[in-house]
Amino acid sequence: MKVVQEQKQECQEHGATPEFPIFNQMIVISKGVYEGLAIDAVRYPSPEHMSGWWLTTDMYDGNVESLMTVHYHHVAFNRPDLIKYFALPYGYRLNTKGIEHDVWFDQNAIK
């Protein structure tokens, strides 16, 4: 319940209607996500089995072959600090570098 409330609150702060991912959906991640590094994230419109979230760290070398597709629940358990953002709808971006986390809508992410 607490997670859902945090997700709703985060969406409300950004004027967004929550689009909750399902625990068995997939997320694309780079090396460093599970290790707790700062992330750049974007949520793209995706097929049903995917959440749409792509999370990369400074360890990402630009080679899409190095990315991993993992279940949402693995990211949630390894990075509980990120869960509150995962209901942000398609087109939203997140950057956790620095003290404040930056969240914004990017129209280009839904084209």
Biopython code that builds the backbone (N, CA, C, O; Angstrom):
import numpy as np
from Bio.PDB.StructureBuilder import StructureBuilder

atoms = [
    (1, "MET", "N", (0.816, -1.196, 0.000)),
    (1, "MET", "CA", (0.000, 0.000, 0.000)),
    (1, "MET", "C", (0.859, 1.260, 0.000)),
    (1, "MET", "O", (0.576, 2.219, -0.718)),
    (2, "LYS", "N", (1.923, 1.244, 0.824)),
    (2, "LYS", "CA", (2.792, 2.410, 0.922)),
    (2, "LYS", "C", (3.410, 2.744, -0.433)),
    (2, "LYS", "O", (3.518, 3.913, -0.803)),
    (3, "VAL", "N", (3.813, 1.715, -1.165)),
    (3, "VAL", "CA", (4.426, 1.924, -2.478)),
    (3, "VAL", "C", (3.440, 2.597, -3.424)),
    (3, "VAL", "O", (3.799, 3.546, -4.122)),
    (4, "VAL", "N", (2.218, 2.123, -3.454)),
    (4, "VAL", "CA", (1.198, 2.698, -4.339)),
    (4, "VAL", "C", (0.946, 4.155, -3.978)),
    (4, "VAL", "O", (0.814, 5.000, -4.864)),
    (5, "GLN", "N", (0.879, 4.451, -2.697)),
    (5, "GLN", "CA", (0.674, 5.845, -2.255)),
    (5, "GLN", "C", (1.838, 6.732, -2.688)),
    (5, "GLN", "O", (1.628, 7.853, -3.151)),
    (6, "GLU", "N", (3.065, 6.232, -2.539)),
    (6, "GLU", "CA", (4.236, 7.006, -2.959)),
    (6, "GLU", "C", (4.230, 7.231, -4.468)),
    (6, "GLU", "O", (4.589, 8.309, -4.941)),
    (7, "GLN", "N", (3.824, 6.216, -5.216)),
    (7, "GLN", "CA", (3.758, 6.348, -6.672)),
    (7, "GLN", "C", (2.688, 7.361, -7.071)),
    (7, "GLN", "O", (2.913, 8.189, -7.954)),
    (8, "LYS", "N", (1.535, 7.296, -6.428)),
    (8, "LYS", "CA", (0.467, 8.259, -6.715)),
    (8, "LYS", "C", (0.922, 9.681, -6.399)),
    (8, "LYS", "O", (0.678, 10.609, -7.170)),
    (9, "GLN", "N", (1.587, 9.839, -5.255)),
    (9, "GLN", "CA", (2.058, 11.163, -4.845)),
    (9, "GLN", "C", (3.086, 11.709, -5.836)),
    (9, "GLN", "O", (3.032, 12.884, -6.199)),
    (10, "GLU", "N", (4.005, 10.877, -6.270)),
    (10, "GLU", "CA", (5.018, 11.321, -7.234)),
    (10, "GLU", "C", (4.349, 11.761, -8.538)),
    (10, "GLU", "O", (4.723, 12.787, -9.107)),
    (11, "CYS", "N", (3.383, 11.010, -9.005)),
    (11, "CYS", "CA", (2.661, 11.379, -10.225)),
    (11, "CYS", "C", (1.910, 12.691, -10.027)),
    (11, "CYS", "O", (1.929, 13.562, -10.897)),
    (12, "GLN", "N", (1.250, 12.827, -8.879)),
    (12, "GLN", "CA", (0.497, 14.040, -8.592)),
    (12, "GLN", "C", (1.413, 15.266, -8.595)),
    (12, "GLN", "O", (1.036, 16.321, -9.105)),
    (13, "GLU", "N", (2.607, 15.130, -8.030)),
    (13, "GLU", "CA", (3.560, 16.245, -7.993)),
    (13, "GLU", "C", (3.959, 16.710, -9.390)),
    (13, "GLU", "O", (4.368, 17.856, -9.577)),
    (14, "HIS", "N", (3.839, 15.817, -10.363)),
    (14, "HIS", "CA", (4.223, 16.147, -11.741)),
    (14, "HIS", "C", (3.019, 16.273, -12.667)),
    (14, "HIS", "O", (3.170, 16.326, -13.888)),
    (15, "GLY", "N", (1.823, 16.321, -12.081)),
    (15, "GLY", "CA", (0.613, 16.504, -12.873)),
    (15, "GLY", "C", (0.316, 15.350, -13.808)),
    (15, "GLY", "O", (-0.260, 15.544, -14.879)),
    (16, "ALA", "N", (0.707, 14.149, -13.409)),
    (16, "ALA", "CA", (0.561, 12.971, -14.269)),
    (16, "ALA", "C", (-0.430, 11.982, -13.667)),
    (16, "ALA", "O", (-0.555, 11.874, -12.447)),
    (17, "THR", "N", (-1.125, 11.270, -14.531)),
    (17, "THR", "CA", (-2.004, 10.185, -14.108)),
    (17, "THR", "C", (-1.162, 8.918, -14.008)),
    (17, "THR", "O", (-0.488, 8.561, -14.974)),
    (18, "PRO", "N", (-1.179, 8.232, -12.877)),
    (18, "PRO", "CA", (-0.333, 7.043, -12.712)),
    (18, "PRO", "C", (-0.647, 5.945, -13.734)),
    (18, "PRO", "O", (-1.807, 5.693, -14.059)),
    (19, "GLU", "N", (0.388, 5.315, -14.219)),
    (19, "GLU", "CA", (0.292, 4.119, -15.059)),
    (19, "GLU", "C", (1.169, 3.068, -14.397)),
    (19, "GLU", "O", (2.356, 2.943, -14.699)),
    (20, "PHE", "N", (0.559, 2.315, -13.489)),
    (20, "PHE", "CA", (1.295, 1.377, -12.655)),
    (20, "PHE", "C", (1.839, 0.203, -13.470)),
    (20, "PHE", "O", (1.096, -0.440, -14.211)),
    (21, "PRO", "N", (3.132, -0.071, -13.331)),
    (21, "PRO", "CA", (3.670, -1.280, -13.959)),
    (21, "PRO", "C", (3.255, -2.505, -13.143)),
    (21, "PRO", "O", (2.851, -2.393, -11.985)),
    (22, "ILE", "N", (3.362, -3.651, -13.764)),
    (22, "ILE", "CA", (3.031, -4.919, -13.121)),
    (22, "ILE", "C", (4.344, -5.627, -12.788)),
    (22, "ILE", "O", (5.299, -5.555, -13.561)),
    (23, "PHE", "N", (4.396, -6.309, -11.645)),
    (23, "PHE", "CA", (5.641, -6.908, -11.177)),
    (23, "PHE", "C", (6.273, -7.890, -12.160)),
    (23, "PHE", "O", (7.487, -8.091, -12.116)),
    (24, "ASN", "N", (5.492, -8.507, -13.042)),
    (24, "ASN", "CA", (6.099, -9.453, -13.983)),
    (24, "ASN", "C", (6.464, -8.806, -15.319)),
    (24, "ASN", "O", (6.930, -9.493, -16.228)),
    (25, "GLN", "N", (6.258, -7.497, -15.450)),
    (25, "GLN", "CA", (6.706, -6.811, -16.664)),
    (25, "GLN", "C", (8.220, -6.660, -16.612)),
    (25, "GLN", "O", (8.843, -6.828, -15.564)),
    (26, "MET", "N", (8.795, -6.339, -17.761)),
    (26, "MET", "CA", (10.241, -6.249, -17.883)),
    (26, "MET", "C", (10.701, -4.792, -17.922)),
    (26, "MET", "O", (9.968, -3.900, -18.348)),
    (27, "ILE", "N", (11.934, -4.579, -17.466)),
    (27, "ILE", "CA", (12.596, -3.278, -17.482)),
    (27, "ILE", "C", (13.968, -3.488, -18.121)),
    (27, "ILE", "O", (14.616, -4.507, -17.883)),
    (28, "VAL", "N", (14.403, -2.538, -18.920)),
    (28, "VAL", "CA", (15.728, -2.591, -19.529)),
    (28, "VAL", "C", (16.684, -1.817, -18.622)),
    (28, "VAL", "O", (16.417, -0.670, -18.262)),
    (29, "ILE", "N", (17.805, -2.453, -18.254)),
    (29, "ILE", "CA", (18.775, -1.799, -17.377)),
    (29, "ILE", "C", (20.189, -1.966, -17.928)),
    (29, "ILE", "O", (20.468, -2.866, -18.720)),
    (30, "SER", "N", (21.060, -1.082, -17.488)),
    (30, "SER", "CA", (22.484, -1.218, -17.801)),
    (30, "SER", "C", (23.222, -1.692, -16.560)),
    (30, "SER", "O", (22.649, -1.774, -15.473)),
    (31, "LYS", "N", (24.483, -1.997, -16.734)),
    (31, "LYS", "CA", (25.333, -2.310, -15.589)),
    (31, "LYS", "C", (25.327, -1.104, -14.663)),
    (31, "LYS", "O", (25.265, 0.040, -15.114)),
    (32, "GLY", "N", (25.392, -1.369, -13.373)),
    (32, "GLY", "CA", (25.438, -0.303, -12.387)),
    (32, "GLY", "C", (24.114, 0.012, -11.723)),
    (32, "GLY", "O", (24.082, 0.646, -10.668)),
    (33, "VAL", "N", (23.010, -0.427, -12.335)),
    (33, "VAL", "CA", (21.696, -0.145, -11.735)),
    (33, "VAL", "C", (21.568, -0.882, -10.407)),
    (33, "VAL", "O", (21.238, -0.274, -9.389)),
    (34, "TYR", "N", (21.828, -2.194, -10.412)),
    (34, "TYR", "CA", (21.714, -2.979, -9.181)),
    (34, "TYR", "C", (22.741, -2.556, -8.135)),
    (34, "TYR", "O", (22.532, -2.754, -6.938)),
    (35, "GLU", "N", (23.847, -1.976, -8.588)),
    (35, "GLU", "CA", (24.906, -1.565, -7.674)),
    (35, "GLU", "C", (24.621, -0.234, -6.999)),
    (35, "GLU", "O", (25.393, 0.214, -6.151)),
    (36, "GLY", "N", (23.506, 0.405, -7.373)),
    (36, "GLY", "CA", (23.099, 1.637, -6.701)),
    (36, "GLY", "C", (23.618, 2.919, -7.316)),
    (36, "GLY", "O", (23.507, 3.983, -6.707)),
    (37, "LEU", "N", (24.184, 2.841, -8.514)),
    (37, "LEU", "CA", (24.680, 4.056, -9.162)),
    (37, "LEU", "C", (23.524, 4.959, -9.575)),
    (37, "LEU", "O", (22.390, 4.503, -9.725)),
    (38, "ALA", "N", (23.821, 6.241, -9.758)),
    (38, "ALA", "CA", (22.819, 7.196, -10.248)),
    (38, "ALA", "C", (22.355, 6.752, -11.631)),
    (38, "ALA", "O", (23.125, 6.186, -12.407)),
    (39, "ILE", "N", (21.091, 7.016, -11.925)),
    (39, "ILE", "CA", (20.534, 6.570, -13.200)),
    (39, "ILE", "C", (19.973, 7.729, -14.017)),
    (39, "ILE", "O", (19.578, 8.771, -13.493)),
    (40, "ASP", "N", (19.959, 7.493, -15.319)),
    (40, "ASP", "CA", (19.156, 8.253, -16.268)),
    (40, "ASP", "C", (18.093, 7.266, -16.707)),
    (40, "ASP", "O", (18.419, 6.144, -17.093)),
    (41, "ALA", "N", (16.824, 7.659, -16.656)),
    (41, "ALA", "CA", (15.745, 6.743, -16.992)),
    (41, "ALA", "C", (14.735, 7.424, -17.893)),
    (41, "ALA", "O", (14.544, 8.639, -17.840)),
    (42, "VAL", "N", (14.096, 6.617, -18.720)),
    (42, "VAL", "CA", (13.021, 7.102, -19.575)),
    (42, "VAL", "C", (12.006, 5.969, -19.726)),
    (42, "VAL", "O", (12.364, 4.791, -19.744)),
    (43, "ARG", "N", (10.732, 6.354, -19.836)),
    (43, "ARG", "CA", (9.672, 5.359, -20.038)),
    (43, "ARG", "C", (9.081, 5.540, -21.433)),
    (43, "ARG", "O", (8.449, 6.551, -21.736)),
    (44, "TYR", "N", (9.306, 4.528, -22.275)),
    (44, "TYR", "CA", (8.831, 4.535, -23.651)),
    (44, "TYR", "C", (7.546, 3.720, -23.781)),
    (44, "TYR", "O", (7.355, 2.752, -23.045)),
    (45, "PRO", "N", (6.655, 4.102, -24.715)),
    (45, "PRO", "CA", (5.519, 3.223, -25.027)),
    (45, "PRO", "C", (6.080, 1.857, -25.441)),
    (45, "PRO", "O", (7.026, 1.786, -26.226)),
    (46, "SER", "N", (5.499, 0.782, -24.917)),
    (46, "SER", "CA", (6.074, -0.547, -25.104)),
    (46, "SER", "C", (4.999, -1.613, -25.195)),
    (46, "SER", "O", (3.845, -1.374, -24.838)),
    (47, "PRO", "N", (5.382, -2.804, -25.680)),
    (47, "PRO", "CA", (4.448, -3.929, -25.669)),
    (47, "PRO", "C", (4.043, -4.276, -24.241)),
    (47, "PRO", "O", (4.699, -3.865, -23.284)),
    (48, "GLU", "N", (2.965, -5.030, -24.107)),
    (48, "GLU", "CA", (2.381, -5.354, -22.805)),
    (48, "GLU", "C", (3.344, -6.006, -21.824)),
    (48, "GLU", "O", (3.247, -5.768, -20.620)),
    (49, "HIS", "N", (4.262, -6.818, -22.310)),
    (49, "HIS", "CA", (5.164, -7.529, -21.397)),
    (49, "HIS", "C", (6.283, -6.630, -20.860)),
    (49, "HIS", "O", (7.020, -7.025, -19.956)),
    (50, "MET", "N", (6.405, -5.428, -21.414)),
    (50, "MET", "CA", (7.436, -4.480, -20.990)),
    (50, "MET", "C", (6.799, -3.327, -20.203)),
    (50, "MET", "O", (5.684, -2.902, -20.505)),
    (51, "SER", "N", (7.518, -2.831, -19.195)),
    (51, "SER", "CA", (7.031, -1.678, -18.428)),
    (51, "SER", "C", (7.256, -0.379, -19.193)),
    (51, "SER", "O", (6.576, 0.620, -18.960)),
    (52, "GLY", "N", (8.216, -0.408, -20.105)),
    (52, "GLY", "CA", (8.583, 0.789, -20.850)),
    (52, "GLY", "C", (9.799, 1.495, -20.276)),
    (52, "GLY", "O", (10.377, 2.363, -20.929)),
    (53, "TRP", "N", (10.195, 1.133, -19.062)),
    (53, "TRP", "CA", (11.324, 1.805, -18.418)),
    (53, "TRP", "C", (12.658, 1.290, -18.940)),
    (53, "TRP", "O", (12.882, 0.086, -19.069)),
    (54, "TRP", "N", (13.538, 2.251, -19.235)),
    (54, "TRP", "CA", (14.939, 1.992, -19.592)),
    (54, "TRP", "C", (15.775, 2.764, -18.592)),
    (54, "TRP", "O", (15.663, 3.986, -18.497)),
    (55, "LEU", "N", (16.624, 2.051, -17.837)),
    (55, "LEU", "CA", (17.455, 2.663, -16.804)),
    (55, "LEU", "C", (18.928, 2.459, -17.164)),
    (55, "LEU", "O", (19.380, 1.328, -17.343)),
    (56, "THR", "N", (19.662, 3.552, -17.266)),
    (56, "THR", "CA", (21.093, 3.438, -17.559)),
    (56, "THR", "C", (21.900, 4.229, -16.531)),
    (56, "THR", "O", (21.399, 5.168, -15.913)),
    (57, "THR", "N", (23.144, 3.832, -16.366)),
    (57, "THR", "CA", (24.071, 4.507, -15.461)),
    (57, "THR", "C", (25.269, 4.990, -16.282)),
    (57, "THR", "O", (25.314, 4.804, -17.498)),
    (58, "ASP", "N", (26.223, 5.600, -15.615)),
    (58, "ASP", "CA", (27.450, 6.025, -16.293)),
    (58, "ASP", "C", (28.267, 4.844, -16.801)),
    (58, "ASP", "O", (29.197, 5.034, -17.584)),
    (59, "MET", "N", (27.938, 3.635, -16.371)),
    (59, "MET", "CA", (28.630, 2.442, -16.864)),
    (59, "MET", "C", (28.148, 2.050, -18.258)),
    (59, "MET", "O", (28.790, 1.239, -18.925)),
    (60, "TYR", "N", (27.030, 2.612, -18.703)),
    (60, "TYR", "CA", (26.496, 2.277, -20.027)),
    (60, "TYR", "C", (27.397, 2.885, -21.092)),
    (60, "TYR", "O", (27.685, 4.082, -21.075)),
    (61, "ASP", "N", (27.839, 2.038, -22.020)),
    (61, "ASP", "CA", (28.790, 2.460, -23.044)),
    (61, "ASP", "C", (28.152, 2.808, -24.386)),
    (61, "ASP", "O", (28.858, 3.041, -25.367)),
    (62, "GLY", "N", (26.823, 2.844, -24.432)),
    (62, "GLY", "CA", (26.130, 3.165, -25.676)),
    (62, "GLY", "C", (25.839, 1.945, -26.542)),
    (62, "GLY", "O", (25.168, 2.066, -27.568)),
    (63, "ASN", "N", (26.327, 0.785, -26.151)),
    (63, "ASN", "CA", (26.104, -0.449, -26.894)),
    (63, "ASN", "C", (24.836, -1.122, -26.362)),
    (63, "ASN", "O", (24.827, -1.643, -25.247)),
    (64, "VAL", "N", (23.765, -1.108, -27.164)),
    (64, "VAL", "CA", (22.499, -1.683, -26.697)),
    (64, "VAL", "C", (22.620, -3.177, -26.408)),
    (64, "VAL", "O", (21.815, -3.724, -25.654)),
    (65, "GLU", "N", (23.611, -3.841, -26.993)),
    (65, "GLU", "CA", (23.824, -5.267, -26.727)),
    (65, "GLU", "C", (24.239, -5.511, -25.271)),
    (65, "GLU", "O", (24.081, -6.619, -24.759)),
    (66, "SER", "N", (24.768, -4.477, -24.604)),
    (66, "SER", "CA", (25.195, -4.636, -23.206)),
    (66, "SER", "C", (24.044, -4.447, -22.217)),
    (66, "SER", "O", (24.214, -4.695, -21.023)),
    (67, "LEU", "N", (22.879, -4.015, -22.693)),
    (67, "LEU", "CA", (21.727, -3.820, -21.816)),
    (67, "LEU", "C", (21.093, -5.153, -21.451)),
    (67, "LEU", "O", (21.176, -6.120, -22.208)),
    (68, "MET", "N", (20.458, -5.195, -20.286)),
    (68, "MET", "CA", (19.804, -6.407, -19.806)),
    (68, "MET", "C", (18.314, -6.145, -19.650)),
    (68, "MET", "O", (17.912, -5.056, -19.239)),
    (69, "THR", "N", (17.505, -7.126, -19.972)),
    (69, "THR", "CA", (16.064, -7.050, -19.760)),
    (69, "THR", "C", (15.753, -7.928, -18.554)),
    (69, "THR", "O", (15.985, -9.137, -18.570)),
    (70, "VAL", "N", (15.220, -7.292, -17.503)),
    (70, "VAL", "CA", (14.968, -7.996, -16.239)),
    (70, "VAL", "C", (13.532, -7.723, -15.784)),
    (70, "VAL", "O", (12.898, -6.769, -16.235)),
    (71, "HIS", "N", (13.037, -8.564, -14.896)),
    (71, "HIS", "CA", (11.699, -8.344, -14.364)),
    (71, "HIS", "C", (11.670, -7.121, -13.455)),
    (71, "HIS", "O", (12.616, -6.841, -12.718)),
    (72, "TYR", "N", (10.556, -6.404, -13.532)),
    (72, "TYR", "CA", (10.326, -5.229, -12.699)),
    (72, "TYR", "C", (10.604, -5.532, -11.223)),
    (72, "TYR", "O", (11.220, -4.728, -10.523)),
    (73, "HIS", "N", (10.147, -6.692, -10.759)),
    (73, "HIS", "CA", (10.303, -7.001, -9.334)),
    (73, "HIS", "C", (11.772, -7.107, -8.928)),
    (73, "HIS", "O", (12.100, -6.823, -7.776)),
    (74, "HIS", "N", (12.666, -7.507, -9.834)),
    (74, "HIS", "CA", (14.091, -7.558, -9.495)),
    (74, "HIS", "C", (14.636, -6.149, -9.256)),
    (74, "HIS", "O", (15.416, -5.924, -8.331)),
    (75, "VAL", "N", (14.222, -5.215, -10.092)),
    (75, "VAL", "CA", (14.660, -3.826, -9.912)),
    (75, "VAL", "C", (14.052, -3.271, -8.618)),
    (75, "VAL", "O", (14.732, -2.588, -7.852)),
    (76, "ALA", "N", (12.784, -3.563, -8.382)),
    (76, "ALA", "CA", (12.113, -3.068, -7.173)),
    (76, "ALA", "C", (12.805, -3.562, -5.904)),
    (76, "ALA", "O", (12.953, -2.805, -4.945)),
    (77, "PHE", "N", (13.224, -4.815, -5.891)),
    (77, "PHE", "CA", (13.888, -5.359, -4.704)),
    (77, "PHE", "C", (15.320, -4.846, -4.560)),
    (77, "PHE", "O", (15.800, -4.641, -3.445)),
    (78, "ASN", "N", (16.000, -4.640, -5.685)),
    (78, "ASN", "CA", (17.384, -4.173, -5.643)),
    (78, "ASN", "C", (17.510, -2.662, -5.521)),
    (78, "ASN", "O", (18.511, -2.162, -5.009)),
    (79, "ARG", "N", (16.503, -1.933, -5.986)),
    (79, "ARG", "CA", (16.536, -0.471, -5.949)),
    (79, "ARG", "C", (15.219, 0.094, -5.434)),
    (79, "ARG", "O", (14.507, 0.764, -6.181)),
    (80, "PRO", "N", (14.878, -0.163, -4.166)),
    (80, "PRO", "CA", (13.609, 0.340, -3.629)),
    (80, "PRO", "C", (13.511, 1.862, -3.682)),
    (80, "PRO", "O", (12.412, 2.412, -3.626)),
    (81, "ASP", "N", (14.649, 2.544, -3.788)),
    (81, "ASP", "CA", (14.646, 4.006, -3.888)),
    (81, "ASP", "C", (14.020, 4.505, -5.190)),
    (81, "ASP", "O", (13.666, 5.679, -5.290)),
    (82, "LEU", "N", (13.880, 3.638, -6.178)),
    (82, "LEU", "CA", (13.347, 4.045, -7.482)),
    (82, "LEU", "C", (11.867, 3.721, -7.665)),
    (82, "LEU", "O", (11.231, 4.257, -8.572)),
    (83, "ILE", "N", (11.314, 2.865, -6.831)),
    (83, "ILE", "CA", (9.945, 2.373, -7.028)),
    (83, "ILE", "C", (8.931, 3.505, -7.158)),
    (83, "ILE", "O", (8.015, 3.422, -7.977)),
    (84, "LYS", "N", (9.082, 4.552, -6.366)),
    (84, "LYS", "CA", (8.071, 5.608, -6.365)),
    (84, "LYS", "C", (7.931, 6.285, -7.724)),
    (84, "LYS", "O", (6.906, 6.914, -7.986)),
    (85, "TYR", "N", (8.926, 6.174, -8.588)),
    (85, "TYR", "CA", (8.881, 6.815, -9.904)),
    (85, "TYR", "C", (8.249, 5.937, -10.985)),
    (85, "TYR", "O", (7.875, 6.442, -12.043)),
    (86, "PHE", "N", (8.126, 4.647, -10.739)),
    (86, "PHE", "CA", (7.766, 3.709, -11.803)),
    (86, "PHE", "C", (6.321, 3.790, -12.284)),
    (86, "PHE", "O", (5.983, 3.136, -13.271)),
    (87, "ALA", "N", (5.458, 4.561, -11.633)),
    (87, "ALA", "CA", (4.089, 4.741, -12.131)),
    (87, "ALA", "C", (3.977, 5.983, -13.016)),
    (87, "ALA", "O", (2.912, 6.257, -13.569)),
    (88, "LEU", "N", (5.074, 6.733, -13.150)),
    (88, "LEU", "CA", (5.037, 7.872, -14.073)),
    (88, "LEU", "C", (4.746, 7.342, -15.476)),
    (88, "LEU", "O", (5.301, 6.318, -15.874)),
    (89, "PRO", "N", (3.890, 8.019, -16.224)),
    (89, "PRO", "CA", (3.480, 7.508, -17.531)),
    (89, "PRO", "C", (4.589, 7.565, -18.586)),
    (89, "PRO", "O", (5.663, 8.129, -18.376)),
    (90, "TYR", "N", (4.273, 6.961, -19.713)),
    (90, "TYR", "CA", (5.176, 7.000, -20.866)),
    (90, "TYR", "C", (5.546, 8.447, -21.178)),
    (90, "TYR", "O", (4.716, 9.352, -21.106)),
    (91, "GLY", "N", (6.805, 8.634, -21.524)),
    (91, "GLY", "CA", (7.290, 9.964, -21.866)),
    (91, "GLY", "C", (8.030, 10.653, -20.736)),
    (91, "GLY", "O", (8.677, 11.679, -20.947)),
    (92, "TYR", "N", (7.938, 10.098, -19.540)),
    (92, "TYR", "CA", (8.633, 10.720, -18.409)),
    (92, "TYR", "C", (10.073, 10.251, -18.331)),
    (92, "TYR", "O", (10.407, 9.118, -18.680)),
    (93, "ARG", "N", (10.906, 11.152, -17.865)),
    (93, "ARG", "CA", (12.330, 10.897, -17.652)),
    (93, "ARG", "C", (12.671, 11.163, -16.199)),
    (93, "ARG", "O", (11.980, 11.903, -15.498)),
    (94, "LEU", "N", (13.757, 10.538, -15.769)),
    (94, "LEU", "CA", (14.233, 10.663, -14.398)),
    (94, "LEU", "C", (15.747, 10.669, -14.417)),
    (94, "LEU", "O", (16.370, 9.870, -15.115)),
    (95, "ASN", "N", (16.336, 11.568, -13.652)),
    (95, "ASN", "CA", (17.777, 11.591, -13.473)),
    (95, "ASN", "C", (18.041, 11.685, -11.980)),
    (95, "ASN", "O", (17.569, 12.612, -11.321)),
    (96, "THR", "N", (18.798, 10.724, -11.441)),
    (96, "THR", "CA", (19.040, 10.709, -9.998)),
    (96, "THR", "C", (20.433, 11.222, -9.633)),
    (96, "THR", "O", (20.872, 11.064, -8.493)),
    (97, "LYS", "N", (21.118, 11.824, -10.577)),
    (97, "LYS", "CA", (22.437, 12.395, -10.262)),
    (97, "LYS", "C", (22.231, 13.664, -9.452)),
    (97, "LYS", "O", (21.357, 14.474, -9.762)),
    (98, "GLY", "N", (23.030, 13.830, -8.425)),
    (98, "GLY", "CA", (22.900, 15.014, -7.587)),
    (98, "GLY", "C", (21.967, 14.784, -6.421)),
    (98, "GLY", "O", (21.396, 13.705, -6.267)),
    (99, "ILE", "N", (21.818, 15.798, -5.611)),
    (99, "ILE", "CA", (21.000, 15.704, -4.401)),
    (99, "ILE", "C", (19.517, 15.587, -4.750)),
    (99, "ILE", "O", (18.814, 14.730, -4.215)),
    (100, "GLU", "N", (19.052, 16.437, -5.634)),
    (100, "GLU", "CA", (17.651, 16.415, -6.065)),
    (100, "GLU", "C", (17.498, 15.493, -7.270)),
    (100, "GLU", "O", (18.338, 15.496, -8.170)),
    (101, "HIS", "N", (16.437, 14.714, -7.288)),
    (101, "HIS", "CA", (16.143, 13.894, -8.457)),
    (101, "HIS", "C", (15.326, 14.736, -9.427)),
    (101, "HIS", "O", (14.326, 15.344, -9.043)),
    (102, "ASP", "N", (15.752, 14.768, -10.680)),
    (102, "ASP", "CA", (15.040, 15.528, -11.706)),
    (102, "ASP", "C", (14.054, 14.619, -12.413)),
    (102, "ASP", "O", (14.409, 13.523, -12.846)),
    (103, "VAL", "N", (12.811, 15.077, -12.530)),
    (103, "VAL", "CA", (11.751, 14.353, -13.231)),
    (103, "VAL", "C", (11.118, 15.325, -14.201)),
    (103, "VAL", "O", (10.793, 16.451, -13.824)),
    (104, "TRP", "N", (10.936, 14.907, -15.459)),
    (104, "TRP", "CA", (10.300, 15.770, -16.433)),
    (104, "TRP", "C", (9.675, 14.940, -17.545)),
    (104, "TRP", "O", (10.033, 13.782, -17.760)),
    (105, "PHE", "N", (8.733, 15.562, -18.245)),
    (105, "PHE", "CA", (8.079, 14.923, -19.383)),
    (105, "PHE", "C", (8.832, 15.303, -20.644)),
    (105, "PHE", "O", (9.178, 16.467, -20.845)),
    (106, "ASP", "N", (9.082, 14.319, -21.489)),
    (106, "ASP", "CA", (9.797, 14.514, -22.759)),
    (106, "ASP", "C", (8.924, 14.014, -23.899)),
    (106, "ASP", "O", (8.808, 12.809, -24.119)),
    (107, "GLN", "N", (8.323, 14.927, -24.610)),
    (107, "GLN", "CA", (7.434, 14.591, -25.728)),
    (107, "GLN", "C", (8.126, 13.674, -26.744)),
    (107, "GLN", "O", (7.484, 12.812, -27.345)),
    (108, "ASN", "N", (9.425, 13.863, -26.932)),
    (108, "ASN", "CA", (10.167, 13.058, -27.900)),
    (108, "ASN", "C", (10.233, 11.588, -27.520)),
    (108, "ASN", "O", (10.460, 10.742, -28.385)),
    (109, "ALA", "N", (10.042, 11.269, -26.264)),
    (109, "ALA", "CA", (10.101, 9.882, -25.815)),
    (109, "ALA", "C", (8.863, 9.086, -26.188)),
    (109, "ALA", "O", (8.867, 7.859, -26.087)),
    (110, "ILE", "N", (7.802, 9.760, -26.618)),
    (110, "ILE", "CA", (6.588, 9.024, -26.976)),
    (110, "ILE", "C", (6.306, 9.054, -28.478)),
    (110, "ILE", "O", (5.245, 8.609, -28.915)),
    (111, "LYS", "N", (7.223, 9.563, -29.251)),
    (111, "LYS", "CA", (7.038, 9.603, -30.713)),
    (111, "LYS", "C", (7.452, 8.310, -31.346)),
    (111, "LYS", "O", (7.365, 8.164, -32.565)),
]
sb = StructureBuilder()
sb.init_structure("model")
sb.init_model(0)
sb.init_chain("A")
sb.init_seg("    ")
for serial, (resi, resn, name, xyz) in enumerate(atoms, 1):
    if name == "N":
        sb.init_residue(resn, " ", resi, " ")
    sb.init_atom(name, np.array(xyz, "f"), 0.0, 1.0, " ", f" {name:<3s}", serial, name[0])
structure = sb.get_structure()
